[in-house]
Amino acid sequence: MNPVMKRGLRNGLILSGALSIGIAASMAFWPQPAENDAAQNYASAIGGRFALTDPKGRTVTNETLKGKPFAIFFGFTRCPDVCPTTLARMADLRKKLGKDGDKFQIVFVSVDPEQDKPADIGQYLTLFGTPIIGLTGTGEQLAQIKQAYRVYAKKVPLEGGDYTVDHTATIYLMGPKGEFISTVDAHEADKPALEKLRRVIGA
Ligand code: NI
């Protein structure tokens, strides 16, 4: 049960207890439908249409990914910590799922098109020892997917003329129709992360 639903249930129990004099009244004030609507609105606000390019130059869209759940994450190949750590972590979580590990795809989107060409991303992803779909696109295409997933990414100049990219570190878990299911935080323990992944793949 997600936190919003849990809260809704708890609030509902408190409220129905307080209004135990009249069951009809407690039904009228049962807050769960509103809470569910809020959760539903949030869920439907994450994800959507996009079109990007994979390391072999093929176009990959939200339609292409349909049919299998996926974990999607945004970053850049020169990222010193968050990206390699997260990609290694996803590879490890997949391994821990055993034979169910191949029931979802891992998708990495580079938000640094200046530096990361599709082939570079493919090369980079071979470091993690598990199949990962590496994508990038034009500025416009990346703006579209960043907006769809509510992702923040910003170039930050460094001394000496180089730059880094500040970016959202959330992993989005999406269902087989591209629907938002849950997120995994970069620092989340394995147990809840694995539970979420099992839910996503229906294991
Ligand atoms: Ni990063």
Residues whose N, C-alpha, C, O or C-beta is under 5 A from the ligand:
A	BS01	NI	G75 F76 C79 V82 C83
